Amino acid sequence: MKRITITDVAKRAGVSKSTVSHVLNQTRFVEEETRRKVSTTIEELGYRPSNIARSLVSKRTKTAGLLISDVGNPFYPDVIRGVEEVALSHGYSIFLCNTNYDLVRSMEFIRSLIEKSVDGILFMSSSMSMEMVEEAIQNQIQAVVLDWGVSQVEDLTGTIRINFTEGIRQAIQHLVELGHTQIAHVSGPLDLWTAQARRDTFLVSLRENGVNPDQALIIEGNLRIEGGRRAFEQLIHASPRPTAVFAANDLTALGIVWAARNYGLNLPEQLSIIGLDNIELASEVNPTLTTVALPRNEMGKLAMKLLLDLIENPEVVDGHKLEVATQLIIRQSTAHPMPA
């Protein structure tokens, strides 16, 4: 079946191709009667404008890139759904780029997105560099960065900061109120700013609650389940042995839960465990996981709305700074420590 073109619409409606284009792109005033006739013809013929042709007129492709760290991490589906919901409602398509925490791979994605002439890029990966952001900006591509902690970025892009402080403080206060003083932390890779921020907030929160942070056991993990399992081997052989652990994310916490149960510990009596993210699985394991919750879907929506605002108003970067809160969700994986 022959593809319907703008020429076919113009002939049927008895107008020029430029008039049809102006009706489609709203680039010039067209008499109401003519506009109705063109619109009716478009509907009758089932004409679908070429995105490439429309981008030549509007100077936009109605596409954006989304960089994430790990497509297998349950943290991301809700974020992606939030991004897509806003994108689709504004006629945008999303190129999903899974960086796998690899900086070289990430830069390759950036260059590919530049070649595709995307209108904007959402940097929602934990592993990234200033060079990537600058590469996008130098090619007149708007960007929004999630929680990277580099002040220079704020002068170039929109930013969304996750306020980990309140949620982590609540988590440590909860453990101390239960009676825990030997509290460990399993971090993410400490070359990531987000891992450093969570660790530092953990240590500050210990001091605020009367626990000496210098004696706290810090184990570097990898934000994955198997990293939690490996961390448990260090936890169980530590002296003194921690009675509670705060993990940098829920996947790490779940790895600790399953390793502890396989070892034969009674949870949470012999080990209280807190995660961070509040992924769906956190409420389905046994015991259900106490965790610091992030509004992941809302973060995705906010990021895409911010990017669209920058695309529409590229000269106004200042003021495009947002913050999202965290809060503790108490479930069954925390309890009073067993008497010594």
BALUM-738586 format. One record per residue (C-alpha): residue in one letter; y, x, z; residue number from 1. Coordinates in steps of 0.02 Angstrom, whole numbers, plus 50000, padded with zeros to 5 digits. Example, Ala and Ser with C-alpha at 12.3 -4.5 7.8 and 13.67 -1.06 7.14 Angstrom:
! residues 2
res/c2/c1/c3/n
A/49775/50615/50390/1
S/49947/50684/50357/2
END
This chain:
! residues 340
res/c2/c1/c3/n
M/50000/50000/50000/1
K/50171/50068/49948/2
R/50284/50120/50091/3
I/50442/50014/50101/4
T/50598/50120/50079/5
I/50783/50097/50111/6
T/50803/50076/49922/7
D/50687/49924/49926/8
V/50791/49847/50067/9
A/50954/49879/49975/10
K/50889/49799/49813/11
R/50820/49644/49900/12
A/50979/49621/50003/13
G/51093/49656/49855/14
V/51189/49795/49944/15
S/51204/49983/49931/16
K/51089/50104/50022/17
S/51237/50166/50123/18
T/51269/49989/50186/19
V/51089/49975/50246/20
S/51109/50145/50330/21
H/51268/50090/50418/22
V/51181/49933/50482/23
L/51033/50034/50546/24
N/51133/50173/50627/25
Q/51288/50072/50675/26
T/51396/50209/50599/27
R/51525/50095/50516/28
F/51589/49917/50527/29
V/51491/49796/50415/30
E/51537/49614/50390/31
E/51431/49499/50499/32
E/51359/49401/50352/33
T/51308/49562/50265/34
R/51236/49632/50426/35
R/51130/49475/50451/36
K/51068/49480/50271/37
V/51017/49662/50287/38
S/50933/49633/50456/39
T/50837/49483/50387/40
T/50779/49584/50236/41
I/50722/49727/50347/42
E/50617/49605/50448/43
E/50545/49517/50295/44
L/50493/49680/50212/45
G/50433/49759/50374/46
Y/50540/49912/50343/47
R/50525/50053/50470/48
P/50663/50186/50458/49
S/50610/50367/50444/50
N/50643/50459/50606/51
I/50682/50616/50506/52
A/50810/50525/50401/53
R/50889/50445/50553/54
S/50899/50613/50642/55
L/50998/50683/50495/56
V/51127/50546/50524/57
S/51130/50546/50714/58
K/51100/50735/50736/59
R/50963/50687/50859/60
T/50774/50681/50846/61
K/50745/50562/50992/62
T/50618/50685/51062/63
A/50609/50789/51221/64
G/50493/50920/51293/65
L/50411/50910/51464/66
L/50345/51073/51539/67
I/50220/51054/51682/68
S/50119/51184/51777/69
D/49943/51112/51774/70
V/49888/50955/51682/71
G/49736/50948/51797/72
N/49843/50932/51954/73
P/49848/50750/52015/74
F/50030/50779/52064/75
Y/50085/50762/51882/76
P/50019/50595/51813/77
D/50145/50492/51913/78
V/50285/50611/51862/79
I/50235/50597/51678/80
R/50225/50408/51689/81
G/50401/50402/51762/82
V/50468/50515/51624/83
E/50382/50415/51486/84
E/50438/50246/51553/85
V/50621/50295/51541/86
A/50597/50391/51379/87
L/50512/50247/51288/88
S/50642/50122/51347/89
H/50772/50230/51259/90
G/50670/50259/51101/91
Y/50619/50437/51146/92
S/50451/50524/51121/93
I/50390/50662/51238/94
F/50304/50826/51194/95
L/50195/50872/51344/96
C/50175/51060/51373/97
N/50045/51123/51498/98
T/50100/51299/51549/99
N/49954/51338/51666/100
Y/50075/51444/51770/101
D/50086/51567/51624/102
L/50261/51633/51584/103
V/50214/51697/51411/104
R/50135/51531/51365/105
S/50288/51441/51435/106
M/50407/51539/51323/107
E/50298/51501/51173/108
F/50315/51316/51213/109
I/50504/51333/51227/110
R/50515/51414/51055/111
S/50401/51281/50982/112
L/50511/51143/51055/113
I/50666/51228/50983/114
E/50582/51230/50811/115
K/50548/51044/50831/116
S/50734/51017/50867/117
V/50704/50919/51026/118
D/50859/50844/51105/119
G/50814/50904/51279/120
I/50686/50990/51390/121
L/50625/50944/51564/122
F/50572/51100/51659/123
M/50450/51031/51789/124
S/50338/51183/51803/125
S/50331/51293/51957/126
S/50319/51450/51851/127
M/50470/51481/51741/128
S/50607/51608/51706/129
M/50794/51609/51679/130
E/50759/51674/51504/131
M/50673/51509/51458/132
V/50820/51404/51516/133
E/50945/51516/51426/134
E/50841/51508/51267/135
A/50854/51318/51267/136
I/51040/51313/51310/137
Q/51084/51444/51178/138
N/51003/51329/51050/139
Q/51110/51181/51105/140
I/50964/51095/51191/141
Q/51004/51004/51353/142
A/50892/51039/51502/143
V/50847/50973/51674/144
V/50762/51088/51799/145
L/50655/51028/51945/146
D/50675/51120/52110/147
W/50683/51302/52057/148
G/50807/51368/52184/149
V/50905/51483/52066/150
S/51091/51452/52082/151
Q/51133/51513/51905/152
V/51030/51370/51834/153
E/51147/51240/51908/154
D/51289/51304/51799/155
L/51187/51275/51641/156
T/51077/51124/51671/157
G/51050/50965/51768/158
T/50945/50994/51924/159
I/50834/50892/52037/160
R/50802/50969/52207/161
I/50659/50917/52319/162
N/50714/50917/52501/163
F/50554/50983/52580/164
T/50641/51016/52746/165
E/50634/50843/52823/166
G/50453/50806/52777/167
I/50388/50976/52835/168
R/50486/50964/52997/169
Q/50406/50795/53029/170
A/50234/50869/52994/171
I/50254/51014/53116/172
Q/50333/50903/53248/173
H/50185/50784/53231/174
L/50060/50926/53258/175
V/50154/50997/53408/176
E/50168/50824/53488/177
L/49980/50809/53471/178
G/49964/50970/53570/179
H/49936/51101/53435/180
T/50009/51275/53457/181
Q/49892/51375/53343/182
I/49952/51309/53174/183
A/49914/51399/53010/184
H/49990/51380/52838/185
V/49901/51397/52671/186
S/50038/51428/52545/187
G/50048/51425/52357/188
P/50063/51589/52259/189
L/50209/51675/52346/190
D/50286/51734/52183/191
L/50334/51551/52158/192
W/50499/51498/52235/193
T/50428/51328/52286/194
A/50289/51415/52384/195
Q/50416/51527/52471/196
A/50526/51377/52514/197
R/50381/51280/52592/198
R/50321/51432/52691/199
D/50495/51471/52756/200
T/50526/51290/52806/201
F/50357/51291/52895/202
L/50406/51445/52996/203
V/50578/51377/53040/204
S/50498/51213/53094/205
L/50378/51305/53209/206
R/50523/51390/53297/207
E/50619/51226/53311/208
N/50467/51151/53399/209
G/50445/51294/53522/210
V/50302/51384/53432/211
N/50319/51570/53396/212
P/50318/51587/53205/213
D/50277/51773/53216/214
Q/50102/51728/53275/215
A/50069/51599/53140/216
L/49930/51636/53017/217
I/49992/51629/52836/218
I/49859/51627/52699/219
E/49912/51638/52517/220
G/49823/51508/52411/221
N/49835/51451/52230/222
L/49877/51264/52246/223
R/49702/51216/52191/224
I/49547/51147/52278/225
E/49448/51307/52265/226
G/49595/51401/52341/227
G/49584/51285/52491/228
R/49399/51318/52506/229
R/49428/51506/52504/230
A/49569/51490/52631/231
F/49452/51400/52751/232
E/49342/51555/52759/233
Q/49490/51651/52830/234
L/49539/51507/52946/235
I/49367/51491/53024/236
H/49353/51678/53060/237
A/49531/51702/53124/238
S/49561/51749/53305/239
P/49632/51650/53386/240
R/49565/51514/53274/241
P/49696/51387/53217/242
T/49671/51209/53276/243
A/49783/51140/53138/244
V/49836/51190/52963/245
F/49979/51138/52851/246
A/49935/51160/52666/247
A/50063/51186/52527/248
N/49991/51039/52429/249
D/49858/50905/52439/250
L/49734/50993/52326/251
T/49733/51143/52443/252
A/49715/51027/52593/253
L/49569/50936/52511/254
G/49482/51102/52478/255
I/49500/51141/52664/256
V/49434/50968/52712/257
W/49278/50985/52607/258
A/49244/51165/52659/259
A/49266/51119/52843/260
R/49146/50973/52829/261
N/49017/51081/52738/262
Y/49034/51208/52879/263
G/48996/51072/53005/264
L/49164/51047/53089/265
N/49209/50876/53156/266
L/49372/50822/53076/267
P/49503/50803/53138/268
E/49444/50845/53315/269
Q/49405/51026/53275/270
L/49536/51051/53140/271
S/49688/50946/53099/272
I/49744/50958/52917/273
I/49907/50907/52833/274
G/49941/50915/52646/275
L/50094/50890/52536/276
D/50118/50777/52382/277
N/50028/50615/52434/278
I/49919/50609/52279/279
E/49809/50455/52258/280
L/49653/50547/52316/281
A/49735/50585/52484/282
S/49708/50405/52541/283
E/49528/50397/52477/284
V/49444/50548/52560/285
N/49360/50548/52730/286
P/49456/50574/52839/287
T/49607/50507/52745/288
L/49736/50644/52728/289
T/49897/50654/52827/290
T/50025/50720/52703/291
V/50208/50749/52662/292
A/50246/50624/52525/293
L/50351/50655/52370/294
P/50417/50509/52264/295
R/50333/50577/52107/296
N/50358/50429/51991/297
E/50539/50413/52044/298
M/50563/50600/52014/299
G/50503/50579/51835/300
K/50619/50432/51806/301
L/50768/50522/51882/302
A/50736/50678/51780/303
M/50728/50585/51614/304
K/50882/50479/51655/305
L/50976/50638/51699/306
L/50922/50720/51535/307
L/50977/50569/51433/308
D/51145/50573/51522/309
L/51166/50757/51476/310
I/51118/50722/51295/311
E/51251/50587/51287/312
N/51380/50690/51383/313
P/51338/50874/51347/314
E/51508/50937/51402/315
V/51485/50874/51581/316
V/51350/50977/51666/317
D/51439/50982/51834/318
G/51389/50833/51939/319
H/51215/50817/51865/320
K/51132/50871/52028/321
L/51011/50756/52117/322
E/50904/50771/52273/323
V/50746/50678/52322/324
A/50682/50661/52500/325
T/50510/50691/52576/326
Q/50427/50605/52723/327
L/50269/50621/52826/328
I/50129/50494/52800/329
I/50013/50496/52951/330
R/49830/50456/52916/331
Q/49665/50509/52993/332
S/49658/50698/52965/333
T/49763/50742/53119/334
A/49720/50720/53303/335
H/49738/50801/53475/336
P/49652/50972/53480/337
M/49489/50984/53576/338
P/49504/51061/53752/339
A/49471/51247/53752/340
END
